[in-house]
Amino acid sequence: MTTLELEQSTDPGGPGPRKGFLHRHPTLSAAVGCALSFAVFWVVQRLAHVTMIDLMVYRAEGWTARNGGSLYDMVATSAHLPNTYPPFAALLFTPLTLVDVPTMRTLATLGNLLLLVAVVHLSLRLVGRPRRMPRPAAALALSALLIWCEPVWTTLRYGQINLLLAALVLWDLTRKDTNRWAGIGIGIAAGIKLTPALFAVFLAVAGTVRAVQQLRSGAGVRGIRNPWLRQAAVATATFLATALLSALALPRDAQRFWTETVFAADRVGEVEITANQSLRGALARLLHTHDPGSAWLVAAVLATALGLTLAVWALLRGDRAWAAVTCAATALLVSPISWSHHWVWCVPMLILAGSEALHRTGGSARRGWAATAILALLFSSYALWWVPHRWHHHEELHQNTLQLLLSDVYPLAGLALFGAAALRLWRRGGPGGRGARGHGRRPSDDAGAPVSSKA
């Protein structure tokens, strides 16, 4: 049952048969359905003999940090995987060494399942949904479905931390603008893995643009202060605190990471492999080369400029959900390596697409649902794995046109999101033009309503 049906089932004017147990106990019904879906998922993963290989790397990082070894000389598992995260992450991974491996895997799976529900809940807050049913019921119902998306499946398969990072960022972006501590989540996420730092840049740019607008309108020096600049400052300060903490605890590793490892993008893995769903990976496959070189640099600069422009534009208009997912897509596209499981941001993307379709009527609604269905198909079809792919065999360098399309489904989805955001913003007017004030749909107050035009 879809969230739309669940919302409609609570309508007192709806058909009689819908006013049964589901109508009286929507949250309990959704919880049962979610538990069944999660149970099936758990059984399927066990039958697939998942290794949770990245979780084993995290554990090795924790052991190395505890025992005073070199974080950036260590390799873990039979695949000889290196550590690529900032040293702050290793400090957070040390608790993994306090339990045995089977217990660690069980706890990590349970934690990721709870984080999925949290990400769905925060995504619903971001879009101001649902409006006629309890949000926990909608979150549980959607989690039961979204767990089968490839990025989510692969995140749990590897024991990855992507859902944690998304939850930290969404927690910040859905807090009220009066909250002076908003930004801590983004700072911590960036301290664990650098990519979320783009959200702080995005907030800083949006805050600067708003400050300039206020100064031009005669608001005076006090007018330059706004929640976005404060949130960016809190995020930056928190990130610097994580770097300082790791420098104090692991000075040798911190020095090596910030002067050497951070610049070694190829340390993470082969650029051209199908699992790399960034622009750099897509260009490597398209150009049949291990290193797309300047072509990627140009594409990354253009994508960053376009993505941040669209995200800032959306935020200035009060469309925080569009701003958030556009910024996320930008980070995923321009990162040198964006593994398929990094795209757990498909969860808020799909929820936003469905929310937009619910907001429409007639032919526009049908087109919205069609777009949502196509997006869901891209993220749940596992199409990128339909092409030949074997580690160290470089088969991706010899793909035909169809294989290129299949192996680039996530970058294509990200670029399509850019197009949809640009079209929507153009139709509704620029940040200072038609539709800039009072025309954007806003989430409810408990969702951390977007900043008003006076912020």
TILUM-301486 format. One record per residue (C-alpha): residue number from 0; x, y, z. Coordinates in nm, 3 decimals, m for minus. Example, Ala and Ser with C-alpha at 12.3 -4.5 7.8 and 13.67 -1.06 7.14 Angstrom:
TILUM-301486
   n       x       y       z
   0   1.230  m0.450   0.780
   1   1.367  m0.106   0.714
end
This chain:
TILUM-301486
   n       x       y       z
   0   0.000   0.000   0.000
   1   0.137   0.340  m0.098
   2   0.159   0.648   0.119
   3  m0.102   0.812  m0.103
   4  m0.346   0.532  m0.023
   5  m0.261   0.556   0.345
   6  m0.328   0.929   0.342
   7  m0.656   0.882   0.156
   8  m0.762   0.605   0.393
   9  m0.783   0.853   0.680
  10  m1.020   1.082   0.491
  11  m1.359   1.068   0.671
  12  m1.529   1.117   0.337
  13  m1.359   0.819   0.181
  14  m1.510   0.479   0.101
  15  m1.641   0.272   0.389
  16  m1.417  m0.036   0.349
  17  m1.112   0.180   0.412
  18  m1.236   0.267   0.761
  19  m1.119  m0.058   0.910
  20  m0.818  m0.152   1.116
  21  m0.587   0.051   0.893
  22  m0.795   0.363   0.951
  23  m0.811   0.314   1.327
  24  m0.448   0.209   1.374
  25  m0.240   0.346   1.083
  26   0.088   0.354   1.273
  27   0.050   0.000   1.407
  28  m0.045  m0.129   1.062
  29   0.254   0.044   0.903
  30   0.482  m0.090   1.179
  31   0.371  m0.447   1.111
  32   0.425  m0.405   0.737
  33   0.765  m0.245   0.795
  34   0.871  m0.522   1.033
  35   0.773  m0.788   0.777
  36   0.962  m0.612   0.498
  37   1.270  m0.569   0.717
  38   1.253  m0.935   0.824
  39   1.240  m1.052   0.462
  40   1.525  m0.816   0.380
  41   1.734  m0.955   0.666
  42   1.672  m1.315   0.553
  43   1.758  m1.233   0.190
  44   2.081  m1.062   0.294
  45   2.181  m1.361   0.506
  46   2.101  m1.600   0.221
  47   2.320  m1.383  m0.002
  48   2.604  m1.430   0.251
  49   2.679  m1.060   0.276
  50   3.025  m0.991   0.419
  51   2.968  m0.633   0.540
  52   3.320  m0.573   0.416
  53   3.325  m0.197   0.479
  54   3.216  m0.253   0.837
  55   3.518  m0.480   0.878
  56   3.737  m0.197   0.749
  57   3.582   0.038   1.005
  58   3.659  m0.215   1.278
  59   4.018  m0.239   1.158
  60   4.044   0.141   1.169
  61   3.917   0.136   1.526
  62   4.174  m0.129   1.623
  63   4.454   0.065   1.457
  64   4.356   0.387   1.635
  65   4.338   0.204   1.970
  66   4.675   0.034   1.926
  67   4.864   0.337   1.795
  68   4.921   0.200   1.445
  69   4.932   0.400   1.123
  70   4.580   0.456   0.990
  71   4.693   0.526   0.636
  72   4.933   0.234   0.604
  73   4.685  m0.027   0.723
  74   4.482  m0.245   0.489
  75   4.190  m0.462   0.592
  76   4.008  m0.777   0.475
  77   4.118  m1.012   0.200
  78   4.059  m0.731  m0.051
  79   4.336  m0.525   0.116
  80   4.117  m0.217   0.145
  81   4.284   0.101   0.279
  82   4.145   0.366   0.510
  83   4.023   0.673   0.321
  84   3.829   0.862   0.590
  85   3.956   1.146   0.813
  86   4.111   1.030   1.141
  87   3.806   1.156   1.334
  88   3.610   0.867   1.183
  89   3.857   0.615   1.328
  90   3.792   0.757   1.675
  91   3.420   0.697   1.626
  92   3.487   0.344   1.504
  93   3.676   0.233   1.815
  94   3.356   0.107   1.990
  95   3.327  m0.152   1.712
  96   3.628  m0.326   1.864
  97   3.447  m0.382   2.196
  98   3.220  m0.660   2.062
  99   3.276  m0.973   1.856
 100   3.224  m0.967   1.481
 101   2.881  m1.144   1.466
 102   2.744  m0.908   1.733
 103   2.892  m0.609   1.553
 104   2.727  m0.711   1.227
 105   2.390  m0.760   1.394
 106   2.407  m0.427   1.573
 107   2.520  m0.249   1.256
 108   2.228  m0.394   1.058
 109   1.978  m0.297   1.328
 110   2.130   0.048   1.347
 111   2.108   0.100   0.972
 112   1.745  m0.014   0.966
 113   1.662   0.241   1.235
 114   1.859   0.505   1.048
 115   1.658   0.433   0.732
 116   1.336   0.502   0.922
 117   1.495   0.820   1.061
 118   1.602   0.937   0.713
 119   1.251   0.872   0.578
 120   1.096   1.055   0.874
 121   1.327   1.355   0.828
 122   1.263   1.355   0.452
 123   0.890   1.372   0.522
 124   0.951   1.664   0.757
 125   1.154   1.830   0.484
 126   0.864   1.818   0.238
 127   0.591   1.882   0.496
 128   0.422   1.545   0.453
 129   0.192   1.374   0.529
 130  m0.102   1.602   0.599
 131  m0.383   1.362   0.685
 132  m0.213   1.081   0.872
 133   0.048   1.037   1.146
 134   0.401   1.094   1.017
 135   0.536   0.782   1.193
 136   0.287   0.572   0.997
 137   0.401   0.725   0.668
 138   0.768   0.687   0.763
 139   0.729   0.320   0.848
 140   0.522   0.244   0.537
 141   0.772   0.414   0.307
 142   1.069   0.252   0.482
 143   0.917  m0.088   0.408
 144   0.939  m0.003   0.037
 145   1.254   0.208   0.016
 146   1.471  m0.054   0.182
 147   1.470  m0.240  m0.149
 148   1.635   0.046  m0.340
 149   1.983  m0.051  m0.456
 150   2.172   0.221  m0.263
 151   1.999   0.123   0.061
 152   2.046  m0.250  m0.002
 153   2.415  m0.201  m0.078
 154   2.465   0.025   0.224
 155   2.339  m0.252   0.453
 156   2.522  m0.517   0.253
 157   2.856  m0.345   0.312
 158   2.774  m0.214   0.660
 159   2.826   0.141   0.536
 160   2.763   0.472   0.719
 161   2.578   0.654   0.441
 162   2.243   0.657   0.620
 163   2.406   0.804   0.929
 164   2.558   1.088   0.725
 165   2.227   1.158   0.549
 166   2.042   1.157   0.882
 167   2.288   1.407   1.034
 168   2.251   1.645   0.740
 169   1.872   1.614   0.721
 170   1.846   1.663   1.097
 171   2.012   2.003   1.053
 172   1.817   2.104   0.745
 173   1.480   2.029   0.908
 174   1.544   2.217   1.233
 175   1.378   2.550   1.297
 176   1.573   2.853   1.186
 177   1.566   2.984   1.541
 178   1.771   2.687   1.658
 179   2.119   2.823   1.727
 180   2.277   2.476   1.724
 181   2.162   2.388   1.372
 182   2.473   2.302   1.172
 183   2.629   2.061   1.419
 184   2.502   1.760   1.225
 185   2.655   1.882   0.900
 186   2.984   1.954   1.076
 187   3.002   1.607   1.230
 188   2.909   1.443   0.898
 189   3.187   1.638   0.723
 190   3.428   1.535   0.998
 191   3.351   1.169   0.931
 192   3.357   1.203   0.553
 193   3.441   1.522   0.366
 194   3.166   1.523   0.103
 195   2.886   1.660   0.330
 196   3.097   1.976   0.373
 197   2.934   2.099   0.050
 198   2.616   2.159   0.250
 199   2.803   2.412   0.464
 200   2.930   2.583   0.148
 201   2.575   2.589   0.011
 202   2.438   2.747   0.329
 203   2.720   3.001   0.336
 204   2.655   3.105  m0.024
 205   2.280   3.130   0.032
 206   2.334   3.330   0.351
 207   2.574   3.566   0.175
 208   2.330   3.626  m0.110
 209   2.051   3.696   0.139
 210   2.276   3.935   0.334
 211   2.360   4.128   0.018
 212   1.990   4.149  m0.067
 213   1.915   4.283   0.278
 214   2.191   4.543   0.258
 215   2.067   4.660  m0.081
 216   1.716   4.696   0.061
 217   1.849   4.932   0.329
 218   1.829   4.689   0.620
 219   2.160   4.807   0.762
 220   2.445   4.608   0.912
 221   2.211   4.403   1.131
 222   2.032   4.286   0.820
 223   2.329   4.080   0.709
 224   2.272   3.833   0.992
 225   2.054   3.539   0.892
 226   2.003   3.174   0.996
 227   2.185   3.033   0.696
 228   2.508   3.216   0.771
 229   2.481   3.111   1.135
 230   2.417   2.749   1.039
 231   2.713   2.750   0.801
 232   2.932   2.898   1.077
 233   2.819   2.634   1.329
 234   2.884   2.358   1.074
 235   3.231   2.495   1.000
 236   3.318   2.532   1.369
 237   3.199   2.179   1.440
 238   3.402   2.039   1.151
 239   3.712   2.223   1.274
 240   3.647   2.082   1.622
 241   3.647   1.728   1.481
 242   3.978   1.799   1.305
 243   4.128   1.944   1.623
 244   4.010   1.649   1.832
 245   4.163   1.399   1.591
 246   4.485   1.603   1.575
 247   4.513   1.586   1.953
 248   4.429   1.216   1.973
 249   4.606   1.099   1.655
 250   4.857   1.372   1.561
 251   5.065   1.164   1.318
 252   4.761   1.033   1.129
 253   4.595   1.375   1.122
 254   4.907   1.536   0.977
 255   4.937   1.269   0.710
 256   4.571   1.281   0.615
 257   4.550   1.659   0.569
 258   4.882   1.688   0.385
 259   4.879   1.372   0.174
 260   4.587   1.128   0.184
 261   4.314   1.387   0.127
 262   4.460   1.460  m0.218
 263   4.491   1.093  m0.322
 264   4.150   1.044  m0.484
 265   4.257   0.727  m0.667
 266   4.340   0.564  m0.334
 267   3.969   0.488  m0.295
 268   3.945   0.259  m0.598
 269   3.944   0.232  m0.976
 270   3.771   0.531  m1.130
 271   3.598   0.355  m1.419
 272   3.428   0.070  m1.234
 273   3.050   0.055  m1.249
 274   3.017   0.105  m0.875
 275   3.155   0.459  m0.917
 276   2.842   0.660  m0.995
 277   3.003   1.004  m1.009
 278   3.060   1.224  m1.313
 279   3.424   1.119  m1.309
 280   3.329   0.753  m1.328
 281   3.075   0.818  m1.602
 282   3.329   1.013  m1.809
 283   3.594   0.745  m1.761
 284   3.356   0.484  m1.900
 285   3.237   0.714  m2.179
 286   3.590   0.806  m2.288
 287   3.724   0.452  m2.231
 288   4.006   0.573  m2.008
 289   4.124   0.518  m1.652
 290   4.161   0.893  m1.599
 291   3.929   1.144  m1.773
 292   4.166   1.423  m1.663
 293   4.071   1.776  m1.766
 294   3.736   1.664  m1.904
 295   3.630   1.569  m1.552
 296   3.768   1.890  m1.400
 297   3.564   2.099  m1.643
 298   3.252   1.888  m1.585
 299   3.298   1.902  m1.207
 300   3.337   2.282  m1.205
 301   3.030   2.328  m1.426
 302   2.823   2.081  m1.222
 303   2.925   2.246  m0.895
 304   2.838   2.592  m1.025
 305   2.505   2.478  m1.168
 306   2.409   2.262  m0.871
 307   2.492   2.524  m0.607
 308   2.317   2.795  m0.811
 309   1.999   2.587  m0.829
 310   2.020   2.488  m0.460
 311   2.073   2.847  m0.346
 312   1.801   2.972  m0.577
 313   1.558   2.716  m0.435
 314   1.647   2.804  m0.075
 315   1.600   3.174  m0.140
 316   1.251   3.094  m0.266
 317   1.166   2.890   0.044
 318   1.190   2.552  m0.131
 319   1.416   2.389   0.125
 320   1.345   2.034   0.010
 321   1.448   2.109  m0.348
 322   1.753   2.294  m0.221
 323   1.860   1.999  m0.004
 324   1.827   1.727  m0.267
 325   1.989   1.945  m0.535
 326   2.287   2.009  m0.310
 327   2.309   1.636  m0.233
 328   2.301   1.549  m0.603
 329   2.575   1.806  m0.665
 330   2.800   1.652  m0.401
 331   2.744   1.303  m0.541
 332   2.809   1.409  m0.899
 333   3.128   1.608  m0.841
 334   3.293   1.378  m0.586
 335   3.582   1.189  m0.754
 336   3.434   0.863  m0.625
 337   3.063   0.821  m0.545
 338   2.992   0.454  m0.492
 339   2.639   0.343  m0.569
 340   2.562   0.309  m0.197
 341   2.646   0.678  m0.147
 342   2.325   0.751  m0.337
 343   2.104   0.679  m0.034
 344   1.994   1.036  m0.101
 345   1.754   0.865  m0.341
 346   1.528   0.834  m0.034
 347   1.457   1.209   0.004
 348   1.466   1.246  m0.374
 349   1.186   0.992  m0.419
 350   0.985   1.134  m0.131
 351   1.014   1.483  m0.278
 352   0.907   1.358  m0.620
 353   0.604   1.183  m0.471
 354   0.516   1.491  m0.267
 355   0.528   1.708  m0.578
 356   0.297   1.464  m0.758
 357   0.052   1.470  m0.465
 358   0.046   1.849  m0.484
 359  m0.071   1.845  m0.845
 360  m0.396   1.760  m1.020
 361  m0.503   1.631  m1.358
 362  m0.244   1.577  m1.628
 363   0.024   1.748  m1.423
 364  m0.028   1.492  m1.146
 365  m0.006   1.205  m1.392
 366   0.321   1.339  m1.527
 367   0.447   1.383  m1.172
 368   0.364   1.023  m1.079
 369   0.521   0.901  m1.402
 370   0.842   1.088  m1.318
 371   0.836   0.945  m0.965
 372   0.788   0.593  m1.100
 373   1.078   0.632  m1.344
 374   1.302   0.763  m1.067
 375   1.200   0.474  m0.843
 376   1.272   0.229  m1.123
 377   1.621   0.372  m1.172
 378   1.707   0.327  m0.806
 379   1.541  m0.011  m0.756
 380   1.621  m0.188  m1.085
 381   1.990  m0.255  m1.001
 382   2.048  m0.173  m1.369
 383   2.408  m0.062  m1.314
 384   2.496  m0.421  m1.224
 385   2.353  m0.561  m1.548
 386   2.672  m0.472  m1.738
 387   2.998  m0.672  m1.726
 388   3.187  m0.575  m1.413
 389   3.474  m0.749  m1.242
 390   3.724  m0.591  m1.010
 391   4.063  m0.526  m1.179
 392   3.940  m0.656  m1.516
 393   3.857  m0.310  m1.658
 394   3.559  m0.442  m1.853
 395   3.384  m0.107  m1.809
 396   3.633   0.054  m2.049
 397   3.479  m0.140  m2.340
 398   3.107  m0.071  m2.296
 399   2.866  m0.014  m2.582
 400   2.600   0.259  m2.580
 401   2.336   0.057  m2.398
 402   2.585  m0.058  m2.136
 403   2.699   0.301  m2.084
 404   2.341   0.408  m2.019
 405   2.287   0.127  m1.772
 406   2.612   0.189  m1.587
 407   2.541   0.563  m1.556
 408   2.185   0.553  m1.422
 409   2.259   0.752  m1.105
 410   2.457   1.036  m1.267
 411   2.179   1.059  m1.525
 412   1.923   1.075  m1.245
 413   2.125   1.351  m1.078
 414   2.143   1.553  m1.399
 415   1.770   1.498  m1.456
 416   1.710   1.635  m1.105
 417   1.907   1.946  m1.204
 418   1.683   1.985  m1.507
 419   1.364   1.941  m1.304
 420   1.482   2.191  m1.041
 421   1.579   2.447  m1.306
 422   1.247   2.409  m1.490
 423   1.047   2.440  m1.169
 424   1.235   2.747  m1.051
 425   1.217   2.912  m1.393
 426   0.841   2.861  m1.405
 427   0.794   3.009  m1.058
 428   1.029   3.303  m1.102
 429   1.377   3.385  m0.974
 430   1.476   3.470  m0.619
 431   1.395   3.832  m0.675
 432   1.129   3.797  m0.939
 433   0.780   3.657  m0.985
 434   0.694   3.400  m0.725
 435   0.983   3.486  m0.498
 436   0.754   3.580  m0.212
 437   0.456   3.388  m0.088
 438   0.417   3.139  m0.369
 439   0.638   2.852  m0.251
 440   0.470   2.559  m0.077
 441   0.606   2.542   0.277
 442   0.633   2.253   0.516
 443   0.445   2.268   0.843
 444   0.601   2.449   1.137
 445   0.711   2.127   1.304
 446   0.910   2.047   0.995
 447   1.140   2.338   1.050
 448   0.969   2.575   0.813
 449   1.183   2.738   0.548
 450   1.322   3.080   0.616
 451   1.077   3.351   0.531
 452   1.156   3.617   0.276
 453   1.250   3.847   0.565
 454   1.521   3.621   0.705
end
